[in-house]
């Protein structure tokens, strides 16, 4: 190797710089095309906020509504119960938008070209992952704002709102790994749209919209095991209960675990794909 | 140490790799299941050369580039880039710039954004990346289009931008996989100019092409590949001399016998004389570059007082060589490209871009 010591070699970006560059690329693209990135995630949650608060306001009178379980924290009426749950739909029904460009990059050969530049392939996932979190913030703010106008309850001020926002962002990150895994396998830029229906059972079969007590038995069982439920419960505590009660650290730990797990899966899938050639 | 500049007007740079060849390939083979895509190829490319890799679609050109660029693992064989073994992907990737058959770009980005992104990923800081992006845009003549979205670029502009991306890290070795396939004649010539400029600034260029004219014009040496294997290698002139035959066609007023008797004692063992369907005398020489020898024989004919009504000396074209070596012409569009290329180049490129398929940009001749 001595003989080629003097060859000019492009060093390749550090992981941190590469992640920043990927993030910036995603942000530029999103600002240019704000619809799917910023607006779409908020729409279902907004719609449900308006419709559900009007339609189901009296669900609180239903038998079993106050039954114990995960929803014991809610103190007010259904509106106060709904808002910290429905805001999670920003992450569940608007997830994975950055998987579209990942699939497109893999399909067009752009990814392969970028790979030759020396930065580690994983940085393309991490940069997108971070942008997924940031992307959900405007929608979360809008849903919380509208929700509070429509009867939501916030007893913990800015701290409560910040904690709920953090939970939405983390849920979006955790869920995006599923999108990346599918996008890498299919290289189909339509991945975010095709996987979107998956968010519906995750949302409806959790404690996000109705308490466990009014669910039929089978739904209650699923909701108890649905990882979205503990996140919603922590969110509810953050707005209407004691934000530092047991739910929050549990939910954060759970989400952190899922983020690591789904992204390990996505990274592995990417590595397999790249090694397959 | 190395000052490969890739900027407009840059002077020649000293070679890199300090003496090791730019590309050394030994018995490189790639099988996809039972199919042999690349069949035991060996060659060496010296620093500063433009080495052409000429073959039709499906002859293993792209697979060869992909192996040398560390994107596809060889089934067997070895290769080194500036002394670095291709199994050492991280090291090799720092030494090469690559463009693939289809310009792989994100059409939502502007040219400048794309190049700054690429420059950043290759390790440049923010300010340096910005400067470098401007430099390479100037090299490929796209400075004025820096803030235009790539989606609005023509095919030729995309290809030039793709080449610009390959130059970002000033790599000593460039792999250009069919850089002009699908381009109109003007764009093709613009790309040729860029490739010559790159060579002048010290880069080694490995160029695959299915255009005979392109290989003839650009490559100092070339390999002709067929069904994954190299069937001949050398400079275009050497290949023509070795594998072609110059012909002299003499039209006359029925003096075939006189010409034959004049030349009889002069013809070498490998040269022969015949009469074609129109009664013209056709003299076939032993070499494909027999211009001087043709003059000698014509002087004899003139000396004998024979005055032809029409006379043509035809040196071998690379196309003749290709047909001779592989059995068939290279393709519909590329045939006759040694001659006037204005219009047939355009039809050729259309045909080629249509047929090389692979909408996912991985190259028609490869599976993914």
Interface residues (C-beta under 8 A of the other chain):
Chain A: X1 X3 X4 X5 X6 X7 X8 X9 X10 X11 X12 X13 X17 X18 X21 X25 X28 X29 X32 X33 X101 X104 X105 X107 X108 X109 X110 X112 X113 X114 X115 X116 X117 X118 X119 X187 X277
Chain B: X1 X2 X4 X16 X17 X18 X19 X20 X66 X69 X70 X71 X72 X73 X82 X83 X84 X90 X91 X93 X94 X95 X96 X98 X100 X102 X104 X105 X106 X108 X109 X113 X117 X118 X120 X121 X122 X123 X165 X168 X169 X170 X171 X172 X360 X361 X362 X368
